Amino acid sequence: MTLQPPGEYHRDLIRLADLTLHTDVLENYRFVDCTLVGPAVVVPLNGTEILHCRWDGDLGAVLWAIDVERPAVIGAIGLSNCQLIGCTLQRVGLAVPASQVDEISRGFTA
């Protein structure tokens, strides 16, 4: 896979760390039917959509609850205005506000 600027990836195998060499936030990316590989923890921001994706791993291990009082998260990959559609995420955690864990759990496919 050749790294590209923000844009679309289709049916690619992508190591998330390769996209974050110079930034902690991926903006305006669209991943369709890709395999996204960690180790990584992603934080959805600013309108990011995650639709029909499969997460490898136990729900309790994948979801990371963030206290709403916490001002920042260091070491995670922010996804801003991104779309993940039909992707498989391997060795990738999902950090979300603690108040949203139950809602997200209901739509979770592992």
Short mmCIF file of the C-alpha atoms (twelve columns), coordinates in Angstrom:
data_MODEL
# 
_entry.id   MODEL 
# 
loop_
_atom_site.group_PDB 
_atom_site.id 
_atom_site.type_symbol 
_atom_site.label_atom_id 
_atom_site.label_alt_id 
_atom_site.label_comp_id 
_atom_site.label_asym_id 
_atom_site.label_seq_id 
_atom_site.Cartn_x 
_atom_site.Cartn_y 
_atom_site.Cartn_z 
_atom_site.pdbx_PDB_model_num 
ATOM 1   C CA . MET A 1   0.000   0.000  0.000  1 
ATOM 2   C CA . THR A 2   1.276   3.444  -0.899 1 
ATOM 3   C CA . LEU A 3   0.462   6.080  1.696  1 
ATOM 4   C CA . GLN A 4   -1.824  8.767  0.362  1 
ATOM 5   C CA . PRO A 5   -2.935  12.161 1.618  1 
ATOM 6   C CA . PRO A 6   -6.411  12.291 3.145  1 
ATOM 7   C CA . GLY A 7   -8.767  10.700 0.734  1 
ATOM 8   C CA . GLU A 8   -10.312 7.322  0.108  1 
ATOM 9   C CA . TYR A 9   -8.968  3.861  0.637  1 
ATOM 10  C CA . HIS A 10  -10.830 0.830  -0.712 1 
ATOM 11  C CA . ARG A 11  -10.082 -2.774 0.252  1 
ATOM 12  C CA . ASP A 12  -6.607  -1.890 1.537  1 
ATOM 13  C CA . LEU A 13  -4.658  -3.288 4.471  1 
ATOM 14  C CA . ILE A 14  -3.630  -0.233 6.485  1 
ATOM 15  C CA . ARG A 15  -1.389  -0.045 9.523  1 
ATOM 16  C CA . LEU A 16  -2.792  2.954  11.400 1 
ATOM 17  C CA . ALA A 17  0.605   3.931  12.785 1 
ATOM 18  C CA . ASP A 18  1.824   4.518  9.217  1 
ATOM 19  C CA . LEU A 19  -0.776  7.265  8.779  1 
ATOM 20  C CA . THR A 20  0.139   9.023  12.013 1 
ATOM 21  C CA . LEU A 21  3.859   9.657  11.639 1 
ATOM 22  C CA . HIS A 22  3.391   13.441 11.708 1 
ATOM 23  C CA . THR A 23  -0.004  13.887 13.373 1 
ATOM 24  C CA . ASP A 24  -2.181  12.420 16.109 1 
ATOM 25  C CA . VAL A 25  -5.413  13.229 14.258 1 
ATOM 26  C CA . LEU A 26  -6.506  11.807 10.913 1 
ATOM 27  C CA . GLU A 27  -8.834  14.263 9.184  1 
ATOM 28  C CA . ASN A 28  -11.186 13.713 6.255  1 
ATOM 29  C CA . TYR A 29  -10.256 10.110 5.525  1 
ATOM 30  C CA . ARG A 30  -12.709 7.577  4.111  1 
ATOM 31  C CA . PHE A 31  -11.989 3.861  4.528  1 
ATOM 32  C CA . VAL A 32  -14.260 1.406  2.710  1 
ATOM 33  C CA . ASP A 33  -13.941 -2.367 3.194  1 
ATOM 34  C CA . CYS A 34  -10.419 -1.940 4.552  1 
ATOM 35  C CA . THR A 35  -8.562  -3.839 7.234  1 
ATOM 36  C CA . LEU A 36  -7.190  -1.346 9.760  1 
ATOM 37  C CA . VAL A 37  -4.430  -2.751 11.932 1 
ATOM 38  C CA . GLY A 38  -3.045  -1.597 15.293 1 
ATOM 39  C CA . PRO A 39  -1.896  -1.739 17.897 1 
ATOM 40  C CA . ALA A 40  -3.868  1.466  18.257 1 
ATOM 41  C CA . VAL A 41  -6.686  3.182  20.097 1 
ATOM 42  C CA . VAL A 42  -8.900  5.492  18.053 1 
ATOM 43  C CA . VAL A 43  -11.091 8.340  19.287 1 
ATOM 44  C CA . PRO A 44  -13.965 9.415  17.005 1 
ATOM 45  C CA . LEU A 45  -14.193 13.231 16.749 1 
ATOM 46  C CA . ASN A 46  -16.195 15.861 14.850 1 
ATOM 47  C CA . GLY A 47  -18.724 13.888 12.837 1 
ATOM 48  C CA . THR A 48  -16.755 10.686 12.327 1 
ATOM 49  C CA . GLU A 49  -18.954 7.782  11.230 1 
ATOM 50  C CA . ILE A 50  -18.195 4.136  11.871 1 
ATOM 51  C CA . LEU A 51  -20.680 1.997  9.955  1 
ATOM 52  C CA . HIS A 52  -20.978 -1.776 9.576  1 
ATOM 53  C CA . CYS A 53  -17.454 -2.413 10.859 1 
ATOM 54  C CA . ARG A 54  -16.143 -5.531 12.582 1 
ATOM 55  C CA . TRP A 55  -13.811 -5.283 15.558 1 
ATOM 56  C CA . ASP A 56  -11.574 -8.219 16.396 1 
ATOM 57  C CA . GLY A 57  -11.637 -8.776 20.134 1 
ATOM 58  C CA . ASP A 58  -13.898 -8.899 23.130 1 
ATOM 59  C CA . LEU A 59  -16.170 -5.877 23.615 1 
ATOM 60  C CA . GLY A 60  -14.795 -5.253 27.100 1 
ATOM 61  C CA . ALA A 61  -11.262 -5.150 25.730 1 
ATOM 62  C CA . VAL A 62  -12.036 -3.026 22.667 1 
ATOM 63  C CA . LEU A 63  -14.048 -0.230 24.306 1 
ATOM 64  C CA . TRP A 64  -12.091 2.268  26.401 1 
ATOM 65  C CA . ALA A 65  -14.313 4.542  28.504 1 
ATOM 66  C CA . ILE A 66  -13.030 8.103  28.856 1 
ATOM 67  C CA . ASP A 67  -14.174 10.115 31.871 1 
ATOM 68  C CA . VAL A 68  -16.069 13.192 30.662 1 
ATOM 69  C CA . GLU A 69  -13.970 15.308 33.043 1 
ATOM 70  C CA . ARG A 70  -10.767 14.297 31.262 1 
ATOM 71  C CA . PRO A 71  -9.474  17.295 29.272 1 
ATOM 72  C CA . ALA A 72  -7.329  15.389 26.744 1 
ATOM 73  C CA . VAL A 73  -6.219  11.946 25.608 1 
ATOM 74  C CA . ILE A 74  -2.559  11.437 24.731 1 
ATOM 75  C CA . GLY A 75  -1.298  8.542  22.635 1 
ATOM 76  C CA . ALA A 76  -4.582  7.784  20.881 1 
ATOM 77  C CA . ILE A 77  -5.385  8.457  17.229 1 
ATOM 78  C CA . GLY A 78  -8.137  10.988 16.706 1 
ATOM 79  C CA . LEU A 79  -10.456 10.468 13.742 1 
ATOM 80  C CA . SER A 80  -11.953 13.805 12.686 1 
ATOM 81  C CA . ASN A 81  -14.633 13.913 9.975  1 
ATOM 82  C CA . CYS A 82  -13.702 10.397 8.881  1 
ATOM 83  C CA . GLN A 83  -15.814 7.542  7.586  1 
ATOM 84  C CA . LEU A 84  -15.114 3.872  8.250  1 
ATOM 85  C CA . ILE A 85  -17.522 1.725  6.265  1 
ATOM 86  C CA . GLY A 86  -17.499 -2.069 6.294  1 
ATOM 87  C CA . CYS A 87  -13.988 -2.229 7.720  1 
ATOM 88  C CA . THR A 88  -12.344 -4.829 9.924  1 
ATOM 89  C CA . LEU A 89  -10.309 -3.430 12.798 1 
ATOM 90  C CA . GLN A 90  -7.585  -5.672 14.213 1 
ATOM 91  C CA . ARG A 91  -5.832  -4.876 17.493 1 
ATOM 92  C CA . VAL A 92  -7.639  -1.517 17.600 1 
ATOM 93  C CA . GLY A 93  -9.399  -0.122 20.658 1 
ATOM 94  C CA . LEU A 94  -12.172 2.472  20.589 1 
ATOM 95  C CA . ALA A 95  -12.046 5.270  23.176 1 
ATOM 96  C CA . VAL A 96  -15.384 6.971  23.806 1 
ATOM 97  C CA . PRO A 97  -16.939 9.098  26.546 1 
ATOM 98  C CA . ALA A 98  -18.044 6.892  29.450 1 
ATOM 99  C CA . SER A 99  -21.582 8.224  29.026 1 
ATOM 100 C CA . GLN A 100 -21.754 6.697  25.515 1 
ATOM 101 C CA . VAL A 101 -20.381 3.223  26.246 1 
ATOM 102 C CA . ASP A 102 -23.802 1.585  26.666 1 
ATOM 103 C CA . GLU A 103 -25.168 3.132  23.473 1 
ATOM 104 C CA . ILE A 104 -22.119 2.133  21.470 1 
ATOM 105 C CA . SER A 105 -22.143 -1.377 22.968 1 
ATOM 106 C CA . ARG A 106 -25.617 -1.967 21.535 1 
ATOM 107 C CA . GLY A 107 -24.363 -1.354 17.998 1 
ATOM 108 C CA . PHE A 108 -21.111 -3.215 18.447 1 
ATOM 109 C CA . THR A 109 -20.143 -6.187 16.265 1 
ATOM 110 C CA . ALA A 110 -17.138 -8.224 17.354 1 
# 
